[in-house]
Amino acid sequence: MSYPFAHASSFAQHINDQVTVIGKVTEVNGNIATVDSSGTVNVRVNATMDPVESGCYYRFLGKVVDDTTLSAHDQHKITNVGDYDADIARRVIDAQAGQSPYY
């Protein structure tokens, strides 16, 4: 499946709509993410999503990790997002070919 969106923000919103979380949920400003005691963030894509092969950026308070292996039912632990408070963690996903993740 391809995602023929004109803007990365549309792609990001589509992905946001399809993402579920594993474990304890923290919700901030409509964004959801699970954060464990070590600061690991866990997300999972719903089974209805095809693998996102173009690569996505996960941004937590300005720290960017490039994950090109996001796929259905895979759990992704992103550990090098730096120090942050789980209460203010935010998740931003953009298409690699779209707008820059550095807003």
C-alpha positions as CSV (number, residue, x, y, z in Angstrom):
1,M,0.0,0.0,0.0
2,S,1.3,3.5,-0.8
3,Y,0.4,6.7,0.9
4,P,-0.1,9.3,-1.9
5,F,-0.5,12.3,0.4
6,A,0.5,15.7,-0.9
7,H,1.9,16.8,2.5
8,A,3.9,14.9,5.1
9,S,1.5,16.3,7.8
10,S,-1.3,14.4,6.2
11,F,0.8,11.2,6.2
12,A,1.7,11.8,9.8
13,Q,-1.9,12.2,10.8
14,H,-2.8,9.0,9.0
15,I,-0.1,7.2,10.8
16,N,-1.1,8.8,14.1
17,D,-4.6,7.4,13.6
18,Q,-3.3,3.9,13.2
19,V,-0.8,3.7,16.1
20,T,-1.7,1.9,19.3
21,V,0.4,1.6,22.4
22,I,1.6,-1.2,24.6
23,G,1.6,-0.9,28.4
24,K,0.8,2.1,30.5
25,V,-0.6,5.0,28.4
26,T,0.5,8.6,28.8
27,E,-1.7,11.1,26.8
28,V,-0.5,14.6,26.3
29,N,-2.2,17.1,23.9
30,G,-3.9,14.2,22.1
31,N,-0.7,12.3,21.5
32,I,-0.3,8.9,23.1
33,A,2.9,7.0,24.0
34,T,4.0,4.4,26.5
35,V,7.0,5.3,28.6
36,D,8.5,2.8,31.0
37,S,10.7,3.6,34.0
38,S,13.9,3.5,31.9
39,G,12.5,6.1,29.5
40,T,11.8,3.5,26.7
41,V,9.0,4.5,24.4
42,N,6.8,1.6,23.1
43,V,4.5,1.8,20.1
44,R,2.8,-0.7,17.8
45,V,1.1,-0.3,14.5
46,N,-2.3,-1.9,14.1
47,A,-2.6,-5.1,12.1
48,T,-4.6,-3.2,9.4
49,M,-1.5,-1.2,8.5
50,D,0.9,-2.3,5.9
51,P,4.6,-1.9,6.7
52,V,5.9,1.6,6.4
53,E,8.9,1.0,4.3
54,S,9.8,4.6,3.5
55,G,11.0,5.3,7.0
56,C,9.5,7.4,9.8
57,Y,10.8,9.9,12.3
58,Y,9.9,9.6,15.9
59,R,10.5,12.9,17.7
60,F,10.4,13.2,21.5
61,L,11.0,16.8,22.7
62,G,13.3,17.5,19.7
63,K,15.3,14.2,19.9
64,V,14.9,12.4,16.5
65,V,15.3,8.7,15.9
66,D,15.0,7.3,12.3
67,D,13.2,4.0,12.3
68,T,12.9,2.3,8.9
69,T,11.6,-1.0,10.2
70,L,8.2,0.0,11.5
71,S,5.7,-2.8,10.6
72,A,2.4,-4.3,11.6
73,H,2.4,-5.9,15.0
74,D,6.0,-5.1,15.7
75,Q,6.9,-3.5,19.0
76,H,9.5,-0.8,18.8
77,K,11.5,0.3,21.7
78,I,13.2,3.6,21.0
79,T,15.7,4.0,23.8
80,N,17.9,6.9,22.7
81,V,15.4,9.7,22.9
82,G,17.2,11.4,25.7
83,D,15.9,12.5,29.1
84,Y,12.4,13.8,29.4
85,D,9.4,13.7,31.6
86,A,6.8,11.2,30.5
87,D,4.1,13.7,31.4
88,I,5.3,15.9,28.5
89,A,6.4,13.3,26.0
90,R,5.0,13.9,22.6
91,R,5.1,11.7,19.5
92,V,5.5,13.1,16.0
93,I,5.7,10.9,13.0
94,D,6.6,12.2,9.5
95,A,7.3,10.7,6.2
96,Q,11.0,10.6,5.5
97,A,10.4,12.1,2.0
98,G,8.2,14.8,3.4
99,Q,8.8,17.8,5.5
100,S,11.7,17.9,7.9
101,P,11.2,16.5,11.4
102,Y,13.0,19.6,12.7
103,Y,10.1,21.9,13.1
